Amino acid sequence: MGSDGLIELDQSCWSALAKYNLVLATAFGVLLLVVREVDPAQAQLFLLVENGVFALLFGAIQTYCWISR
């Protein structure tokens, strides 16, 4: 699929990235549920921050993979 000389982006690499993204999404989802139970007033702010982190992280991973082609 592509390489930048540091990481070979083969099928196993894409699979690892997908699993990593799934673990992150699950962890943030569970954390949001905990925040909603502990302090519902902060849940909306936390969700906003969480979405920003996801957008930056996943965008960075996708950009890295796209550049490495």
NUKE-577124 format. One record per residue: residue number from 1; residue in one letter; x, y negated, z negated of N, C-alpha, C in turn. Coordinates in nm, 2 decimals, padded with zeros to 4 digits, always signed. Layout:
# residues N
<r num="NUM" residu="a" n_c1="X" n_c2="Y" n_c3="Z" ca_c1="X" ca_c2="Y" ca_c3="Z" c_c1="X" c_c2="Y" c_c3="Z"/>
...
//
This chain:
# residues 69
<r num="1" residu="m" n_c1="+00.08" n_c2="+00.12" n_c3="+00.00" ca_c1="+00.00" ca_c2="+00.00" ca_c3="+00.00" c_c1="+00.09" c_c2="-00.13" c_c3="+00.00"/>
<r num="2" residu="g" n_c1="+00.20" n_c2="-00.12" n_c3="-00.06" ca_c1="+00.29" ca_c2="-00.24" ca_c3="-00.06" c_c1="+00.38" c_c2="-00.23" c_c3="-00.17"/>
<r num="3" residu="s" n_c1="+00.49" n_c2="-00.31" n_c3="-00.16" ca_c1="+00.59" ca_c2="-00.32" ca_c3="-00.27" c_c1="+00.66" c_c2="-00.45" c_c3="-00.27"/>
<r num="4" residu="d" n_c1="+00.69" n_c2="-00.50" n_c3="-00.39" ca_c1="+00.77" ca_c2="-00.62" ca_c3="-00.40" c_c1="+00.92" c_c2="-00.59" c_c3="-00.43"/>
<r num="5" residu="g" n_c1="+00.95" n_c2="-00.46" n_c3="-00.43" ca_c1="+01.09" ca_c2="-00.43" ca_c3="-00.47" c_c1="+01.10" c_c2="-00.39" c_c3="-00.62"/>
<r num="6" residu="l" n_c1="+01.00" n_c2="-00.43" n_c3="-00.70" ca_c1="+01.00" ca_c2="-00.40" ca_c3="-00.84" c_c1="+00.90" c_c2="-00.29" c_c3="-00.87"/>
<r num="7" residu="i" n_c1="+00.78" n_c2="-00.30" n_c3="-00.82" ca_c1="+00.68" ca_c2="-00.20" ca_c3="-00.84" c_c1="+00.62" c_c2="-00.15" c_c3="-00.71"/>
<r num="8" residu="e" n_c1="+00.62" n_c2="-00.02" n_c3="-00.70" ca_c1="+00.56" ca_c2="+00.04" ca_c3="-00.58" c_c1="+00.41" c_c2="+00.05" c_c3="-00.60"/>
<r num="9" residu="l" n_c1="+00.33" n_c2="-00.01" n_c3="-00.52" ca_c1="+00.19" ca_c2="-00.02" ca_c3="-00.53" c_c1="+00.12" c_c2="+00.09" c_c3="-00.45"/>
<r num="10" residu="d" n_c1="+00.14" n_c2="+00.22" n_c3="-00.50" ca_c1="+00.08" ca_c2="+00.33" ca_c3="-00.44" c_c1="-00.06" c_c2="+00.36" c_c3="-00.51"/>
<r num="11" residu="q" n_c1="-00.12" n_c2="+00.47" n_c3="-00.47" ca_c1="-00.25" ca_c2="+00.50" ca_c3="-00.53" c_c1="-00.25" c_c2="+00.51" c_c3="-00.68"/>
<r num="12" residu="s" n_c1="-00.15" n_c2="+00.57" n_c3="-00.73" ca_c1="-00.14" ca_c2="+00.58" ca_c3="-00.88" c_c1="-00.13" c_c2="+00.45" c_c3="-00.95"/>
<r num="13" residu="c" n_c1="-00.07" n_c2="+00.35" n_c3="-00.89" ca_c1="-00.06" ca_c2="+00.22" ca_c3="-00.94" c_c1="-00.20" c_c2="+00.15" c_c3="-00.94"/>
<r num="14" residu="w" n_c1="-00.27" n_c2="+00.16" n_c3="-00.83" ca_c1="-00.40" ca_c2="+00.11" ca_c3="-00.83" c_c1="-00.49" c_c2="+00.17" c_c3="-00.93"/>
<r num="15" residu="s" n_c1="-00.48" n_c2="+00.30" n_c3="-00.95" ca_c1="-00.56" ca_c2="+00.37" ca_c3="-01.05" c_c1="-00.53" c_c2="+00.33" c_c3="-01.19"/>
<r num="16" residu="a" n_c1="-00.40" n_c2="+00.30" n_c3="-01.22" ca_c1="-00.36" ca_c2="+00.25" ca_c3="-01.35" c_c1="-00.42" c_c2="+00.11" c_c3="-01.37"/>
<r num="17" residu="l" n_c1="-00.41" n_c2="+00.03" n_c3="-01.27" ca_c1="-00.47" ca_c2="-00.11" ca_c3="-01.28" c_c1="-00.62" c_c2="-00.10" c_c3="-01.31"/>
<r num="18" residu="a" n_c1="-00.69" n_c2="-00.01" n_c3="-01.24" ca_c1="-00.83" ca_c2="+00.00" ca_c3="-01.26" c_c1="-00.86" c_c2="+00.05" c_c3="-01.40"/>
<r num="19" residu="k" n_c1="-00.79" n_c2="+00.14" n_c3="-01.45" ca_c1="-00.81" ca_c2="+00.19" ca_c3="-01.59" c_c1="-00.78" c_c2="+00.08" c_c3="-01.69"/>
<r num="20" residu="y" n_c1="-00.67" n_c2="+00.01" n_c3="-01.67" ca_c1="-00.64" ca_c2="-00.10" ca_c3="-01.75" c_c1="-00.75" c_c2="-00.21" c_c3="-01.76"/>
<r num="21" residu="n" n_c1="-00.80" n_c2="-00.24" n_c3="-01.64" ca_c1="-00.91" ca_c2="-00.34" ca_c3="-01.64" c_c1="-01.04" c_c2="-00.29" c_c3="-01.71"/>
<r num="22" residu="l" n_c1="-01.06" n_c2="-00.16" n_c3="-01.70" ca_c1="-01.18" ca_c2="-00.10" ca_c3="-01.76" c_c1="-01.16" c_c2="-00.10" c_c3="-01.92"/>
<r num="23" residu="v" n_c1="-01.04" n_c2="-00.07" n_c3="-01.96" ca_c1="-01.01" ca_c2="-00.08" ca_c3="-02.11" c_c1="-01.03" c_c2="-00.22" c_c3="-02.16"/>
<r num="24" residu="l" n_c1="-00.98" n_c2="-00.32" n_c3="-02.08" ca_c1="-00.99" ca_c2="-00.46" ca_c3="-02.13" c_c1="-01.14" c_c2="-00.50" c_c3="-02.13"/>
<r num="25" residu="a" n_c1="-01.21" n_c2="-00.47" n_c3="-02.03" ca_c1="-01.35" ca_c2="-00.50" ca_c3="-02.02" c_c1="-01.43" c_c2="-00.44" c_c3="-02.14"/>
<r num="26" residu="t" n_c1="-01.40" n_c2="-00.32" n_c3="-02.17" ca_c1="-01.47" ca_c2="-00.25" ca_c3="-02.28" c_c1="-01.43" c_c2="-00.31" c_c3="-02.41"/>
<r num="27" residu="a" n_c1="-01.30" n_c2="-00.34" n_c3="-02.43" ca_c1="-01.26" ca_c2="-00.40" ca_c3="-02.56" c_c1="-01.32" c_c2="-00.54" c_c3="-02.58"/>
<r num="28" residu="f" n_c1="-01.32" n_c2="-00.62" n_c3="-02.47" ca_c1="-01.38" ca_c2="-00.75" ca_c3="-02.49" c_c1="-01.53" c_c2="-00.74" c_c3="-02.51"/>
<r num="29" residu="g" n_c1="-01.60" n_c2="-00.64" n_c3="-02.45" ca_c1="-01.74" ca_c2="-00.62" ca_c3="-02.47" c_c1="-01.77" c_c2="-00.59" c_c3="-02.62"/>
<r num="30" residu="v" n_c1="-01.69" n_c2="-00.49" n_c3="-02.67" ca_c1="-01.71" ca_c2="-00.45" ca_c3="-02.81" c_c1="-01.68" c_c2="-00.57" c_c3="-02.90"/>
<r num="31" residu="l" n_c1="-01.58" n_c2="-00.65" n_c3="-02.87" ca_c1="-01.54" ca_c2="-00.76" ca_c3="-02.95" c_c1="-01.66" c_c2="-00.87" c_c3="-02.95"/>
<r num="32" residu="l" n_c1="-01.72" n_c2="-00.89" n_c3="-02.84" ca_c1="-01.83" ca_c2="-00.98" ca_c3="-02.83" c_c1="-01.95" c_c2="-00.94" c_c3="-02.91"/>
<r num="33" residu="l" n_c1="-01.97" n_c2="-00.80" n_c3="-02.91" ca_c1="-02.08" ca_c2="-00.75" ca_c3="-03.00" c_c1="-02.05" c_c2="-00.78" c_c3="-03.14"/>
<r num="34" residu="v" n_c1="-01.93" n_c2="-00.76" n_c3="-03.18" ca_c1="-01.89" ca_c2="-00.79" ca_c3="-03.32" c_c1="-01.91" c_c2="-00.94" c_c3="-03.36"/>
<r num="35" residu="v" n_c1="-01.86" n_c2="-01.02" n_c3="-03.27" ca_c1="-01.88" ca_c2="-01.17" ca_c3="-03.29" c_c1="-02.03" c_c2="-01.20" c_c3="-03.30"/>
<r num="36" residu="r" n_c1="-02.11" n_c2="-01.15" n_c3="-03.21" ca_c1="-02.25" ca_c2="-01.18" ca_c3="-03.22" c_c1="-02.32" c_c2="-01.14" c_c3="-03.35"/>
<r num="37" residu="e" n_c1="-02.27" n_c2="-01.03" n_c3="-03.41" ca_c1="-02.33" ca_c2="-00.98" ca_c3="-03.53" c_c1="-02.28" c_c2="-01.06" c_c3="-03.65"/>
<r num="38" residu="v" n_c1="-02.15" n_c2="-01.10" n_c3="-03.65" ca_c1="-02.09" ca_c2="-01.17" ca_c3="-03.76" c_c1="-02.13" c_c2="-01.32" c_c3="-03.76"/>
<r num="39" residu="d" n_c1="-02.12" n_c2="-01.39" n_c3="-03.64" ca_c1="-02.16" ca_c2="-01.53" ca_c3="-03.63" c_c1="-02.22" c_c2="-01.56" c_c3="-03.50"/>
<r num="40" residu="p" n_c1="-02.35" n_c2="-01.54" n_c3="-03.49" ca_c1="-02.42" ca_c2="-01.56" ca_c3="-03.36" c_c1="-02.40" c_c2="-01.70" c_c3="-03.30"/>
<r num="41" residu="a" n_c1="-02.37" n_c2="-01.80" n_c3="-03.38" ca_c1="-02.35" ca_c2="-01.94" ca_c3="-03.32" c_c1="-02.22" c_c2="-01.94" c_c3="-03.24"/>
<r num="42" residu="q" n_c1="-02.12" n_c2="-01.86" n_c3="-03.27" ca_c1="-02.00" ca_c2="-01.86" ca_c3="-03.20" c_c1="-02.00" c_c2="-01.77" c_c3="-03.08"/>
<r num="43" residu="a" n_c1="-02.10" n_c2="-01.69" n_c3="-03.06" ca_c1="-02.10" ca_c2="-01.59" ca_c3="-02.95" c_c1="-02.09" c_c2="-01.66" c_c3="-02.81"/>
<r num="44" residu="q" n_c1="-02.16" n_c2="-01.77" n_c3="-02.80" ca_c1="-02.16" ca_c2="-01.84" ca_c3="-02.67" c_c1="-02.02" c_c2="-01.89" c_c3="-02.63"/>
<r num="45" residu="l" n_c1="-01.96" n_c2="-01.95" n_c3="-02.73" ca_c1="-01.82" ca_c2="-02.01" ca_c3="-02.71" c_c1="-01.73" c_c2="-01.89" c_c3="-02.68"/>
<r num="46" residu="f" n_c1="-01.74" n_c2="-01.78" n_c3="-02.76" ca_c1="-01.65" ca_c2="-01.67" ca_c3="-02.73" c_c1="-01.67" c_c2="-01.61" c_c3="-02.60"/>
<r num="47" residu="l" n_c1="-01.79" n_c2="-01.60" n_c3="-02.55" ca_c1="-01.82" ca_c2="-01.55" ca_c3="-02.42" c_c1="-01.76" c_c2="-01.64" c_c3="-02.31"/>
<r num="48" residu="l" n_c1="-01.77" n_c2="-01.77" n_c3="-02.33" ca_c1="-01.70" ca_c2="-01.86" ca_c3="-02.23" c_c1="-01.55" c_c2="-01.84" c_c3="-02.23"/>
<r num="49" residu="v" n_c1="-01.49" n_c2="-01.83" n_c3="-02.34" ca_c1="-01.34" ca_c2="-01.81" ca_c3="-02.35" c_c1="-01.31" c_c2="-01.67" c_c3="-02.29"/>
<r num="50" residu="e" n_c1="-01.39" n_c2="-01.57" n_c3="-02.32" ca_c1="-01.37" ca_c2="-01.44" ca_c3="-02.27" c_c1="-01.37" c_c2="-01.43" c_c3="-02.11"/>
<r num="51" residu="n" n_c1="-01.47" n_c2="-01.50" n_c3="-02.06" ca_c1="-01.49" ca_c2="-01.50" ca_c3="-01.91" c_c1="-01.37" c_c2="-01.58" c_c3="-01.85"/>
<r num="52" residu="g" n_c1="-01.32" n_c2="-01.68" n_c3="-01.91" ca_c1="-01.20" ca_c2="-01.75" ca_c3="-01.86" c_c1="-01.08" c_c2="-01.66" c_c3="-01.86"/>
<r num="53" residu="v" n_c1="-01.06" n_c2="-01.59" n_c3="-01.97" ca_c1="-00.95" ca_c2="-01.50" ca_c3="-01.98" c_c1="-00.96" c_c2="-01.39" c_c3="-01.87"/>
<r num="54" residu="f" n_c1="-01.08" n_c2="-01.33" n_c3="-01.85" ca_c1="-01.09" ca_c2="-01.23" ca_c3="-01.75" c_c1="-01.06" c_c2="-01.29" c_c3="-01.61"/>
<r num="55" residu="a" n_c1="-01.11" n_c2="-01.41" n_c3="-01.58" ca_c1="-01.09" ca_c2="-01.46" ca_c3="-01.45" c_c1="-00.94" c_c2="-01.49" c_c3="-01.42"/>
<r num="56" residu="l" n_c1="-00.87" n_c2="-01.54" n_c3="-01.52" ca_c1="-00.73" ca_c2="-01.56" ca_c3="-01.50" c_c1="-00.65" c_c2="-01.43" c_c3="-01.49"/>
<r num="57" residu="l" n_c1="-00.68" n_c2="-01.33" n_c3="-01.58" ca_c1="-00.61" ca_c2="-01.21" ca_c3="-01.58" c_c1="-00.63" c_c2="-01.13" c_c3="-01.46"/>
<r num="58" residu="f" n_c1="-00.76" n_c2="-01.10" n_c3="-01.42" ca_c1="-00.79" ca_c2="-01.02" ca_c3="-01.30" c_c1="-00.75" c_c2="-01.10" c_c3="-01.18"/>
<r num="59" residu="g" n_c1="-00.76" n_c2="-01.23" n_c3="-01.17" ca_c1="-00.72" ca_c2="-01.30" ca_c3="-01.06" c_c1="-00.56" c_c2="-01.29" c_c3="-01.04"/>
<r num="60" residu="a" n_c1="-00.49" n_c2="-01.29" n_c3="-01.15" ca_c1="-00.35" ca_c2="-01.28" ca_c3="-01.14" c_c1="-00.31" c_c2="-01.14" c_c3="-01.09"/>
<r num="61" residu="i" n_c1="-00.38" n_c2="-01.04" n_c3="-01.14" ca_c1="-00.35" ca_c2="-00.90" ca_c3="-01.09" c_c1="-00.38" c_c2="-00.89" c_c3="-00.94"/>
<r num="62" residu="q" n_c1="-00.49" n_c2="-00.94" n_c3="-00.90" ca_c1="-00.53" ca_c2="-00.93" ca_c3="-00.76" c_c1="-00.44" c_c2="-01.01" c_c3="-00.67"/>
<r num="63" residu="t" n_c1="-00.40" n_c2="-01.12" n_c3="-00.72" ca_c1="-00.30" ca_c2="-01.21" ca_c3="-00.64" c_c1="-00.17" c_c2="-01.14" c_c3="-00.63"/>
<r num="64" residu="y" n_c1="-00.12" n_c2="-01.08" n_c3="-00.74" ca_c1="+00.01" ca_c2="-01.01" ca_c3="-00.74" c_c1="+00.00" c_c2="-00.89" c_c3="-00.64"/>
<r num="65" residu="c" n_c1="-00.11" n_c2="-00.82" n_c3="-00.64" ca_c1="-00.12" ca_c2="-00.70" ca_c3="-00.55" c_c1="-00.13" c_c2="-00.75" c_c3="-00.41"/>
<r num="66" residu="w" n_c1="-00.20" n_c2="-00.86" n_c3="-00.38" ca_c1="-00.22" ca_c2="-00.91" ca_c3="-00.25" c_c1="-00.08" c_c2="-00.96" c_c3="-00.19"/>
<r num="67" residu="i" n_c1="-00.01" n_c2="-01.03" n_c3="-00.28" ca_c1="+00.12" ca_c2="-01.08" ca_c3="-00.23" c_c1="+00.22" c_c2="-00.97" c_c3="-00.21"/>
<r num="68" residu="s" n_c1="+00.21" n_c2="-00.86" n_c3="-00.28" ca_c1="+00.30" ca_c2="-00.75" ca_c3="-00.27" c_c1="+00.28" c_c2="-00.66" c_c3="-00.15"/>
<r num="69" residu="r" n_c1="+00.18" n_c2="-00.69" n_c3="-00.07" ca_c1="+00.16" ca_c2="-00.61" ca_c3="+00.05" c_c1="+00.27" c_c2="-00.61" c_c3="+00.14"/>
//
